[in-house]
Amino acid sequence: MAASAPTSSSTTTSSSSSAGGGGAADPNSTNLRPPGSSYDAWCGVAHGCTRKLGMKICGFLQKNDSLEERSRIVSFLKERTASNLLSCDNMEGDARFRRTETDFSNLFARDLLPAKNGEEVTLQFLLEIVEILTSYVRKTFDRSTKVLDFHHPHQLLEGIEGFNLELSDQPESLEQILVDCRDTLKYGVRTGHPRFFNQLSTGLDIVGLAGEWLTSTANTNMFTYEIAPVFVLMEQLTLKKMREIIGWPNGEGDGIFSPGGAISNMYSVMVARYKFFPEVKTKGMAAAPRLVLFTSEHSHYSIKKASAALGFGTENLILLSTDEKGRVIPADLEAKVIKAKQKGYVPLFVNATAGTTVYGAFDPINEIADICEKYNIWLHVDGAWGGGLLMSRKHKHKLDGVHRANSVTWNPHKMMGVPLQCSAIMVRERVSVGLLQGCNSMCAGYLFQPDKQYDVTYDTGDKAIQCGRHVDIFKFWLMWKAKGTVGFEQHIDKCLDLSAYLYSKIKDREGFEMVFSGEPQHTNVCFWYIPPSLRGMPDGKERRERLHKVAPKIKALMMESGTTMVGYQPQGDKVNFFRMVISNPAATRSDIDFLIDEIERLGHEL
């Protein structure tokens, strides 16, 4: 089919109809040239042509800086079109990928592929889903959109505006399924919103999102090269790169992506135990002496959970004292190691945290490593939150000594903005079999046959606790390709700059009080808001009790209004305070200003 010469209006109409909207241009689009230009017109034609031809047309026009030459090319192409010499051989095919009015009320899942004649229904259903998703994405970056539309659990369970969570025995129409998709997003929380500061994992990376969509489409399992060849190789190459960044020579060692930082930390304890007491794998904890673990009093609770789950017992996890900023005191570690040995216990494992959950503290890894080497103890660095700083030349010094660790947890789904979930556990030592495989292998011959036609060392299933393992690598790999290491560095530096801006704004501001003195180590900024009613009150039990209620009340008002979200918690003997964290590169200084103003507005009358 020959293409007719386009005009700027036809291009706009085509673009709008394919987006499911009216004639107005998408305000979120980036216009590099004035509307109505020959370039835009011909890109409209290009998108109706074969993919390669269309990309060549747009790419050639974009790269050519000579207006005269570009006009010549456009004129030439118009002449060819008018003469029906330019053939866009898939314009009919592309028309099939436009949304059409479809009545889904009498269509069901059984009408979708692989049903006979199900291709068109499937296509229109998926195009509706894409419209729902793209609309959600656009609104997520719109600051006039609420962060959340809060409802209490009983309200959602009872049903709101027809949104019904109950499951039914009979199939519901695809129309209802589309409504459910919209409502599910409507009543959820927009964690990618620039004013969502509630968790360590925030943001919505478009390339990462694309990677997640493709991952679900592939729907495969990471346990063998046989069924996930490309993903397995991506994982190995990416983990090697991460180990190089940690500082292990030539990226040597081993690793695997796990379902989250808690599981990665559990892997580290398991591998440490296997390294020193391999017989525990077959004979149980009775084959080992009384083993003790050490971690900061500010560390993530997953270390305590691992102690319980792996049979050490929480009483054998020894908590280490910290300084005012939440960093482990090395002298306290050595004193407690000596004390444990005097009791006949065997110090097995020390966890150093690179970026604690609340304070964002970085334990002094080099000093801790000295003690671990002195007493032959496994050193693990939990860099789930702070590991991303290794990508920044400006901030990586906060993890000095990480290369001396025996194992490292690093969660790209936190500071690096990769969509959940994406966590890696890496082990420095790689013996002939590998500690991860030696620790976890069960030699399941029905899955991991040794006589396959390819190199079976690429099969990963025997290294993992689980059998079925989700593909977490593709979105991360794709983002790294799209951003480059320098892109992650810019992301991280920006977030830390924003946290420094927040600190500078509130450290001496009336009504705000810092939880600890000095600049934050990470993007965590911890503070109290003191309402006017408490500012003249002397410190004491009554003031502390009243202040303890302030942060929860402001947080509740935030959620009910939907304007922003920020976390709060107590810590030790300190009453509830706000913990602000920034990991979303979409946030700006104006969002920080908004948060401060909103806290003052909501808390002024308390």
KAUR-V273810 format. One record per pair of residues at least 24 apart in sequence whose ideal C-beta (glycine too) atoms are under 7 Angstrom apart, sorted by the first residue. I is the first residue (numbers start at 1). GAP is how many residues later the second one is. Records with the same first field share a line. If there is no record, write none. Layout:
BEGIN
I: GAP ; GAP
END
This chain:
BEGIN
1: 87 ; 90 ; 91
2: 82 ; 84 ; 85
3: 42 ; 45 ; 78 ; 83 ; 85 ; 88
4: 77
5: 73 ; 76 ; 77
6: 35 ; 36 ; 38 ; 39
7: 34
8: 27 ; 28 ; 32 ; 33
10: 34
11: 29 ; 30 ; 33
14: 30
17: 81
18: 80
20: 79 ; 111
28: 110
38: 33 ; 36
42: 32 ; 35
48: 40 ; 43 ; 46
49: 39
50: 38 ; 39 ; 40
96: 27
99: 25 ; 28 ; 29 ; 32
100: 24
104: 69 ; 70 ; 71 ; 74
105: 68 ; 70
106: 67
107: 66 ; 67
108: 63 ; 65 ; 66
109: 62
125: 49
128: 50
129: 52
132: 49 ; 50
136: 49
137: 67
140: 50 ; 52 ; 53 ; 64
141: 53 ; 445
143: 51 ; 52
145: 45
146: 416
147: 42 ; 43 ; 46 ; 48 ; 49 ; 415 ; 416 ; 417 ; 418
148: 41 ; 42 ; 411 ; 414 ; 417
149: 37 ; 38 ; 413
150: 409 ; 410 ; 412
151: 36
156: 31
163: 24
194: 390 ; 392 ; 393 ; 394 ; 397
195: 368 ; 369 ; 396 ; 399 ; 400
196: 369
197: 367 ; 368 ; 369 ; 383 ; 384 ; 385 ; 398
198: 367 ; 368 ; 369
200: 185 ; 214 ; 381 ; 383
201: 212 ; 213 ; 219 ; 382
202: 381 ; 382
203: 214 ; 380 ; 381 ; 382 ; 383
205: 212 ; 213 ; 214 ; 274
207: 271 ; 272 ; 275
208: 210 ; 211 ; 267 ; 271
209: 210
210: 268
211: 263 ; 264 ; 267 ; 268
212: 207 ; 263
214: 260
215: 256 ; 259 ; 260
218: 253
220: 251
221: 247 ; 248
222: 238 ; 247 ; 249
223: 224 ; 236 ; 237 ; 238 ; 244 ; 246
224: 223 ; 235 ; 237
225: 229 ; 233 ; 234
226: 226
228: 243
231: 240 ; 242 ; 243
232: 226 ; 228
234: 239 ; 240 ; 243
235: 238
238: 235 ; 238 ; 239
239: 185 ; 187
242: 168 ; 182 ; 184
243: 183
245: 145
246: 144 ; 156 ; 157 ; 162 ; 180
247: 155 ; 156
248: 155 ; 180
252: 178
253: 173 ; 174 ; 175 ; 176 ; 177
254: 173 ; 176 ; 180 ; 181 ; 182
255: 169 ; 170 ; 171 ; 172
256: 169 ; 180 ; 204 ; 207 ; 208
257: 165 ; 166 ; 167 ; 215 ; 216
258: 165 ; 167
259: 162
260: 161 ; 163
261: 41 ; 123 ; 148 ; 150 ; 162
262: 40 ; 43
264: 145 ; 159 ; 160 ; 161
265: 37 ; 38 ; 41 ; 117 ; 144
266: 36 ; 40 ; 43
267: 158
268: 112 ; 139 ; 141 ; 157
269: 24 ; 37 ; 41 ; 80
270: 40 ; 169
271: 136 ; 156 ; 164 ; 165 ; 168
272: 76 ; 77 ; 106
273: 75
274: 161 ; 164 ; 165
275: 103 ; 160
276: 72
281: 158
285: 26
289: 57
290: 26 ; 55 ; 56
291: 25 ; 55 ; 57
292: 24 ; 26 ; 48 ; 53 ; 54 ; 55 ; 56
293: 24 ; 25 ; 55 ; 56
294: 24 ; 26 ; 39 ; 42 ; 53 ; 56 ; 57
295: 24 ; 25 ; 56
296: 24 ; 26 ; 32 ; 57 ; 60 ; 67
297: 24 ; 25
298: 24 ; 28 ; 58 ; 60 ; 61 ; 63
299: 52 ; 54 ; 57 ; 83
300: 57 ; 82 ; 84
303: 48
324: 192
325: 34 ; 36 ; 191 ; 193 ; 196
326: 30 ; 33 ; 35
327: 34 ; 35 ; 36 ; 37
328: 24 ; 35 ; 36 ; 40
330: 34 ; 37 ; 38 ; 41
333: 35 ; 38
334: 37
337: 34 ; 38
347: 28 ; 30
348: 29 ; 30
349: 28 ; 29 ; 31
350: 27 ; 29
351: 29 ; 31
352: 27 ; 29
353: 29
354: 27 ; 28 ; 29 ; 32 ; 33 ; 45 ; 48
355: 28 ; 30 ; 31 ; 167
357: 28
358: 166 ; 168 ; 211 ; 213 ; 221
359: 165 ; 167
360: 160 ; 161 ; 162 ; 163 ; 164
361: 160
362: 24 ; 36 ; 37 ; 159
365: 34 ; 35 ; 36 ; 37 ; 39
366: 34 ; 35
369: 32 ; 35
378: 28
379: 25 ; 26 ; 27
380: 25 ; 26 ; 27
381: 24 ; 27
382: 27
383: 25 ; 26 ; 27
384: 25 ; 26 ; 27 ; 30 ; 39
385: 26 ; 29 ; 30
386: 136
387: 24
388: 26 ; 27 ; 28 ; 104
389: 26 ; 103
391: 94 ; 97 ; 98 ; 101
392: 97 ; 100 ; 101
393: 96
394: 99
395: 97 ; 101
398: 123
412: 64
414: 169
415: 77 ; 168
416: 72 ; 75
417: 74 ; 166 ; 168
418: 57 ; 58 ; 61
419: 56
421: 51
422: 50 ; 53 ; 54
434: 29
436: 27
437: 25 ; 26
440: 24 ; 25
491: 94
494: 91
495: 28 ; 87 ; 88 ; 90
496: 27
498: 84 ; 89 ; 91 ; 94
499: 24 ; 26 ; 83
501: 88 ; 91
502: 78 ; 90
505: 87 ; 91
506: 90
511: 24 ; 89
515: 59 ; 62
523: 58 ; 59 ; 60
524: 55 ; 57
525: 55
526: 51 ; 53
527: 50 ; 51
528: 49
529: 25 ; 49 ; 70 ; 74
531: 72 ; 73 ; 75
532: 72
533: 73
544: 31
547: 28
548: 27 ; 28
550: 53 ; 56
551: 25 ; 26 ; 27
552: 24
553: 53
554: 45 ; 48 ; 49
557: 45
558: 40 ; 44
563: 35
564: 30 ; 31 ; 34
566: 29
END
